[in-house]
Amino acid sequence: QVQLVESGGDLVQPGGSLTLSCAASGRSFNSYRMGWFRQAPGEEREFVAAVDWSFQSTDYADSVKGRFTISRDNAKNTVYLQMNDLKPDDTAVYYCAAAQLAAWGTRQAAASYTHWGQGTQVTVAS
C-alpha cells in the first residue's frame, strides 16, 4: 500500500503557473497508476490527469488539455502536476490518487483509485 501527501497549492493570478507535488511513502509506488483530481466548492470531485505505471500513457480532462502536464519520478516516489495558463475555473482543492495495477481504461473514474492524499488548495484570482 502507499500513503500520499500533496503540496504546492497557492494563490496565483490568472495566466500564471504552478506545480503541484505528491510525495508517496510505501514500497510499491512503481506499480501504481497515478492520477490528479480536483473539487471546487459545492461541486463533485472531477478527473484532471493520469499517468500509467509503465510510463507509456497520459490522459487529461478536456478542460486542462494543453495547459497541464502530469509526470512521475519513481526514484523519488513523487508525481507532479505542472499547471500553466491558470484560469479562475481551475480554483479547487487538488488531490492525488493511486491505483495499484489498475486498468488504464478506468483512469478517469475516481472509484478506481484506492489511495488518496489530503488535498492542496489552488486559488486563481486577481
C-alpha positions in Angstrom: 0.0 0.0 0.0 1.0 3.6 -0.4 0.4 6.9 1.5 0.2 10.2 -0.4 0.8 13.8 0.6 0.2 16.7 -1.8 1.9 20.1 -1.6 2.5 23.2 -3.8 -1.0 24.8 -3.7 -1.1 28.6 -3.6 -2.9 31.8 -4.6 -1.9 32.7 -8.2 -3.2 35.3 -10.8 -5.0 34.3 -13.9 -2.5 33.2 -16.6 0.1 32.2 -14.0 1.7 28.8 -13.4 2.0 26.4 -10.5 3.4 23.0 -10.0 1.9 20.5 -7.5 3.8 17.6 -6.0 2.6 14.4 -4.4 5.1 12.5 -2.3 4.4 8.8 -1.7 5.5 6.5 1.0 5.5 2.8 0.5 7.4 0.0 -1.2 5.2 -0.4 -4.3 4.9 3.1 -5.8 6.2 2.0 -9.2 3.3 -0.4 -9.6 0.6 2.2 -9.2 -1.3 4.2 -11.8 -1.3 7.8 -10.5 -4.0 10.5 -11.0 -4.9 14.0 -10.1 -8.5 15.0 -9.3 -9.9 18.4 -8.1 -13.0 19.5 -6.2 -14.4 23.0 -6.3 -16.7 24.3 -3.6 -20.2 22.9 -4.0 -19.2 20.6 -6.8 -18.3 16.9 -7.2 -14.7 15.7 -7.5 -13.6 15.6 -11.1 -10.8 13.9 -13.1 -7.8 16.1 -14.1 -5.0 13.9 -15.3 -3.5 10.4 -15.0 -0.2 8.6 -15.8 0.2 4.9 -16.0 2.7 2.8 -14.1 4.7 1.8 -17.1 5.4 5.4 -18.2 3.7 4.8 -21.6 0.5 6.8 -21.4 -1.0 10.0 -20.0 -4.5 11.4 -20.1 -6.1 14.8 -19.4 -9.6 16.2 -18.9 -10.7 18.4 -21.9 -10.7 21.5 -19.7 -7.0 21.2 -19.0 -5.5 19.8 -22.2 -2.7 21.9 -23.5 -2.2 23.6 -20.1 -1.5 20.9 -17.6 1.2 18.2 -17.6 1.4 15.2 -15.3 4.7 13.4 -14.7 6.2 10.9 -12.2 9.6 10.2 -10.8 9.6 6.7 -9.4 13.1 7.1 -8.0 11.8 9.9 -5.8 8.3 8.3 -5.2 6.7 11.6 -6.5 4.1 12.6 -9.0 3.8 16.1 -10.3 1.1 18.3 -11.9 2.5 21.3 -13.8 -0.2 23.8 -14.4 0.1 26.7 -16.9 -2.2 29.5 -18.1 -4.3 29.1 -15.0 -7.9 30.3 -15.0 -10.3 31.2 -12.2 -12.3 28.0 -13.0 -9.2 26.0 -12.0 -9.8 27.0 -8.4 -10.2 23.9 -6.3 -8.7 21.5 -3.8 -6.4 19.2 -5.8 -6.0 15.6 -4.8 -3.5 13.0 -5.9 -4.6 9.3 -6.1 -3.1 5.9 -6.7 -4.5 2.7 -8.1 -2.3 -0.4 -7.9 -2.1 -2.3 -11.2 -5.4 -0.8 -12.3 -6.6 -1.0 -15.9 -5.8 2.1 -18.0 -9.4 2.2 -19.3 -10.6 3.1 -15.8 -8.3 6.1 -15.3 -10.9 8.8 -15.2 -13.1 7.1 -12.6 -12.5 8.2 -9.0 -13.8 4.8 -7.8 -10.9 3.0 -9.5 -8.4 4.7 -7.1 -7.9 3.2 -3.7 -5.4 5.6 -2.1 -5.8 9.4 -1.8 -3.9 12.4 -0.4 -5.3 15.0 1.9 -5.5 17.7 -0.9 -3.9 21.1 -1.5 -5.7 24.3 -2.3 -5.2 26.1 -5.6 -6.8 29.6 -5.9 -6.7 31.5 -9.1 -7.8 35.1 -8.7 -6.6 38.7 -9.3 
